[in-house]
Amino acid sequence: MSVDLHTREIKPLRNTFSQTANYVGNDKPASRYQEATLDTQPTDNFHYRPTWDPEHEIFDKSRSAIKLADWNVLRDPRQYYYATWTMARARQQDAIESSYDFVQSRGLVAKMSEALRNKACEVLMPLRHVAWGGNMNNSSIGAYGYGTPFTAPAMFHAMDHLGAAQFITRIGLALDEPAILDAGKNDWLNAACWQPLRHYVEDTLVVQDPFELFIAQNLALDGQLYPLIYGNFVDDHIALQGGTAVSMLAAFMPEWHTESARWIDAVVKVAAAESDENRQLISGWVKAWADRAQTALTPVSELAMGSVGVVALQEARDALDLRCKKAGLAA
């Protein structure tokens, strides 16, 4: 008996979902990112308006003063959807665990002076609460923003902030006893040098416009804090004095900031390019919040590096202004 095998080509009736095809066309397959995000925002058939906010629908464009003809234009250049985001963060987690193993096996923390360990903890431990504020604010953007390409990355960003807070906690436990966490909390609540930044964080928690909150948290504050603390203070100031261990244990934060800046800058650039009204509004928000963030970070920079810290903070602000200029914002 012989068996005859034949090849049959089965042509799919369509390459992707109809709402995705509206953006990528019917003649080519869509990426998983496109299928997971484009035009997936619920728009119709809502039950009722929220009883706690009857002026708005559950998902409502009017929550923001920014006006876009299509909110699907705010796409993430990293093309993160849940699967790709979790895989990227899993690889970074593995790298951090390897760093912890290396630091512990070589006894690098014990090789640091006590004064250096104390300085690292004094500056880093209160930042656990700043990262928690970033988690809350990006959760709010995800809840009240509009358009999946905008809100989904915001929720990933919220969890990244939570991860940053946990990494800071682990650094504190690696450098000192658990009581150092309570000391950081006490400084956050009572030390004079932290109160302007605490005031900033607490004020952002009640910002109603999700896009303004995006500017205040992700661009104006993080755009200055991360280069100042994890670039100048940790990687330069602490590492050069024998604190390489701290730099290794905090490696996630500067890497994550550089990566996430691509998404933040892309969102700002596209939204500002939509209209002069958007550009002027976003430019005003950036100016107001960036000025206030710089003022709030000034005593923190002095605590970390003295007079050198103020210079480093100005460098961070200059770099932020350049980012905004490249995004098309008004000077």
Helices and strands as residue ranges (DSSP letters): H 18-24, H 32-37, G 61-63, G 71-73, H 82-106, H 114-124, H 127-144, H 148-175, H 179-190, G 192-194, H 195-204, H 210-214, I 215-221, H 222-226, I 227-238, G 239-241, H 244-249, H 252-274, H 276-305, H 307-326
